[in-house]
Amino acid sequence: MSDEPLPSHYHRCFGCGPDHPTGMHMEMYAGEGLSVHGSFLVTEHHQGAPGLAHGGVIAAAVDEAMGFLLWLIAHPAVTAHLEVDYRKPVPVGARLELEGEAFLVEERKIHARMTGRINGEVAVDAKALFLKVNVEHFQPHAERFGGEVGKMRTYNP
């Protein structure tokens, strides 16, 4: 696998933004072909039941990790469908190791899958459908918070 780090697409992103105070601060790397790998450390800010990661945070983690595939595809896209199968609880303090790929890219559709492991054991499997969009898709929402798309890194040009 490659060790090429993939940058955050937006500094305040809950998944990968370094400036989000309670975010996942996910670190992801380009793999071979259309694949990525990386991880995030589950902290007390990510818990649902005492001592365990909230299921929604785990879903956000796999969605975010698959979203890094867009750097490799070089086109902005949005999640249209996400399926998550929870295999094992993810405790606070665990590092969730993530590996995934875009296994089919056709016109606007990007089909992806992701596996999350703790100490080598599968904790979560997911698959998703992303739809390619124009970068202008994000502009009205960015403007509401004083941002502009030109300053967001929504994909690797």
N, C-alpha and C positions, 0 to 999 in steps of 0.2 A: 504494500500500500504506500501511496505517496504521503509525504509529511508536509505538503503545501498547505499552510493555514488559510482558511477562508475568512474574510473579514465580516464583521457585523454589517448588516445592511442598513441599520439605523441605530444611533447611539442610545436611544431611549427604549428600544425594543425589549419586551419582557423576556424573550427567549435568549437573545444574543447581545443585547446592548450593554456595554460596559458602564453606562451611566444610569441604569435602572437600579434603584436602591434595593429592591427585593426580587429582582429578576433571577433567571437561571444562569446567566453569564456563560452560556454554552460555548464550548470551543469545538469547532469542526474543521476537518481537513479533507482535501480532495483525495480520492482513491483512484483506482484504475477505471478508465472509461467514465461512465456516468454513475460513479459511486462516491459516497462520503462516509467518514467515520469520525467519531469524537465522543464527547462525554459532558456530563454536568454533575455537579455535586448537589445532592438533595440537602437542603438546610431546613431549619425550623420554620422558615417563611413559606415553605412548600408543603407543609403537613396538613392533612385532613384529620384522620383519627390520630390520637396521640402517638407520636413517634413514627408515623407512616406518611409517605407522600400522598397527597390528595390525588385521586384518580384523574381529575381534570388537569392537574399539573403534568402528570405523566402523558396524557393525551396531547397537551400543549408541547411537551418535549419532543415527542415523535413527529408531530406536525412541523415544528420548528426545524428539526434535524433534516426532514425531507425537503423543507423549503430551501436548504442550502444547496440542493441539487440545481436550483435555478441559476446559481453562479456558473455551473458547468454548462448548462443549456443556453445561457446568455440571453434569457428572456424573462421579463416579469410574469408572474402567474399568481393565481389565488387558489386556495383550497376549495374544491367543490364538494368533495366527499372524503370522509375519514372513518376508517374502521380500526378499532383498537381491541386487541385481545389481551387481557391481563392474566398473566401466568403465575406470578408470585408477588407478594407485597414488596414494596420498595421502602426500606427504612430510612429515616432521617440519618444523615451521616454517610449514606451509601453513595458511591459514584456509579451512575448509570452509564455504561459504555454502549454507544449506539453505532450501528452499521446499517447502511441502506443503499438503495440504488433506484434509478429510474430505469425500469425494465421495458417500457414501451413509450415512444414519443410519436404521436401522429397528429398532424395539423395543430389544433389548439390544445389537444389533450396530452397530459403527461401522467403516466401511471407509475407509481412508486411504492416501494415497500421498505420497512425498517424493522430491525430487531434491537431490543435493549437488553443488556445482560448485566448482572451483578456477580462479580467473582466467577465469571464464565457461565453462569446459569441464566437461562432465558427468563426474563421477568415480564417482557411485553413484546408482542408482535403487532405490527400495524401495516395497513396499506391505505393508499390515498389516490385520489384523482385531483390533479391540478389543472386549471384552465388558463391558458396564456391570455394576458390582457395587455393593453397599451399602458405605458407608464402614467399617462394622464388619468387613468382610473383612480390613482391615489391622491391627485391634486386637491379635490374639494375637501377631503378629510384632513390632509396635511395643513391646509390653510386655516381650518378651524382652531388649530393649536399653534399658529404662528410659524409653521414650517413651510417648506416648499419642496416639491419633488426634486428639483435640481440639486438640493442639498442632501437628499436621501440616496442611499446606495441600494436601489431595489434589485439590481442584478449587476453582473460583471459585464460591462460593455465590450 
